[in-house]
């Protein structure tokens, strides 16, 4: 596994680079809680206060409301316009009109920065559901184009129980990049090929010659707190 590192003060610059190709989501204060929200292009203060989000990030891939198809009334009945495929649709009393081509366009990629290992695992479970026998045409384009940048949970809440489910608070194989706070810097682990490619295209990071021991110690302490 390859390791890189970046200073905390350069996180804004890195996010700005990534924002040229991705829609960036970062932790945001919502009253007394936090949730993932669109990055405003400058604020990185969440690095100082962020612990966990209340709402899971799955809404970015599985929104609670979404238009899947629409009906149009014609002279011979109703025309069913699907967003994802072309097929013949028989609507009661509608004459079985053929549906026009109306495929779902691949959305702009999303980059979720700061996702916790527990939330990343929940998305991996959703992947199993939507990529098994049934290939969901709405979920998959969003998921395939997304990048998950994990941030180790070094100060878990007293109510956390991730280790009981075999999940580490500070490590994850379900993300593309994994960041660990080692003081004034973040150690970056390249988990997936997608994460490795992203690092190759990112300026301002350097190979981590030192810092891996501090990261390992921080992870062990976090694990012991749960």
N, C-alpha and C positions, 0 to 999 in steps of 0.2 A: 504494500500500500504506500502510495506517495504522500508526502507531507509538505505543505507550504505554510507560510505564516504571513500575517499582515498586521500592521499596527492599527489600533482602534481608531485613531484619528483619520485613517485612510478609508474607513468603511464607506463614508459618504461618496468618495471618489469611485470606489468599486461599484456601489449601487448605481451610480450615474452611468458608468460604462455599461452595466447590464441592462439599464433601462432603455438603451437604444434598440434592444432586441426583445425585451420582455416587459410585461406589465408587472411591476414590483409591488408585492404585498409585504408589510412589516407589522410588528405589534404596535397597536395604538390604544391609548387610553380612552375608554368609553365609560365615563362616570367613575365608579369604584372598581371597574373590571377592565380587562384588556381583551382585544380581539384583533384579528388580522384585518388590515385596511390598506387601501392604496397609499403608497409612499408619496409624500408631497414634493419630493425632489431635493430635499435638503435636511430634514430633521432626522437625527440619529440618536436623540436623547433616550430612546427606548433601551439602548444598551446599558443605561444606568439603573433603570427601575424594573425592567421586564422580568417577570417570573413565569407565569403561565397564562394562556388565554382561556376564557370561559367557553366560548363557542368554538367547536372544532372547525378545521379548515376545509372540511368536505364540501361546504357550500360553494366553494370555488369550482368544484367539479360536478357537483350534484345539487344544483340550485333548487330551492323549495318550490319555485314557480318557473315554468318555461313553456314557450310555445313549441309544440311538437308538430302540429298540422293545423290547417284551417279549411273551412268549407266555403265554396262559392256556388251560388245558385245560378244555374243556366237554364236554357230553354228545355233541355232534355232531362234535367234533374240537378243533382248536386255534384260538384267537382271537388274531390278531396285532394288538397295540395299538401304533400308531405315534405318535410325539411330534409329528409335523409335518403329517400330512394324513389324510384319510379315503379309503379305497380298499378294494377287495375283494382279499383275499389268499388264494391257494390254497396251503395247506400240504400236502405229501404225506400222504395219509391223513387230512387234516383236514376235508374236506368243503367247503372254499372259503367259510368264514364271512366275513361282512362286518366290516371293521374299524370300530370306533366313532370318532367325532370326538375327537381328542386332540392338538390343535395345540400346537406349541411356543410358549410365551409369550415375548414380547419381554423380554429380561433388563434388569435395572437397568443404566443406562449406566455404563461404566467411563471413568475419566479417568487416562491414563498420563502422569505428570509426569516430565520429564527424559529422554524417549526421544531417542536419538541419531539423526542423519540417516541413518546406514547402516541402523539397525533400522527406521526409518520407511519407507525404500525397500523393504526386504524385505516389509513388509506391503502396500505398493502392488503388488508383484509377485504376492503371494497374491491380492489383489483381482482381478487380471486372470484368475487361474485359476478363482476361485469365482464370478465374475460374468459370465463369457463365455457360452458355449452352455449350460452347466449353472449354474443359480442355486442355490447350496448353501443349504438352509433352516436349517442349524445355524450356519454361519459368518456369514451376512449379518446376522441380527438383532443379534448382538454387535458386529459391525463398524460397522453403521449407527448404533448408539446410543453409540458410543465417541467420546471426544475425545482427541486426541494433542497434548500440549504438549511441544514439542521444546526441548532445551537444547544449545546449541552446544558442540561438542567443541573447546575451545581448547588442550588439552594432549594431543593424540593420541599413542598409543604408537608406539614405533619400528617395531612390526610392522603398523601400520595401512596399508591400501592403498586406501582409499575413493576417492581421486582418480583412481586407475587405472581405476576403473569409472564415472567421470563423476559422482561424488558428492562434495559438499563436506563437510568435517568440521563446518562451522559454519553451514550454510544448508540449507534443505529446503523443497520445495514439497509434500511428502507429509505434512505435519503441519497442524494447525489453528491453532496458535500457535507462534511460534518465539522463544525467549528467548536473549539474548546477555549474558554477564557483562561489565559495564562498570565494575567497581569495587565500590562500595557499592550499586549498583542493577543491575537487569536491564532491558534494552531489550526490549520485546515487539512482535513483528511479527504483525499479523493476516493470516494466510495464507488461510484459508477463510472462507466465510460463517458456518459453524458457530463458528469462533473469534471472529469479529466479534460475533456475537450473545452469546457468553459474556462478552466484555469489556463489552458494554453492560449486562449484568446484574451486573457485579462492582464492588463499592465498594473504594476505596483505590488505584485506579490513576489516572494522569493522563496527559495528552497529552505526548508527548516533544518538547519544543522543542529540547533539547540532548541529545547522547548518540549521535546517529546516526553522527557521524564517528568517535567512539571505537569504536563497534560495528563499523564497516566496517574500521577498522585491525586490530582483534582478529581478525576473520574472515580477513583477508589473511595475517596472521601464522600463524594455525592452518593455513591451506591450504599455506603454504610449509614447514611442518614435516612434511608427509606425503610 
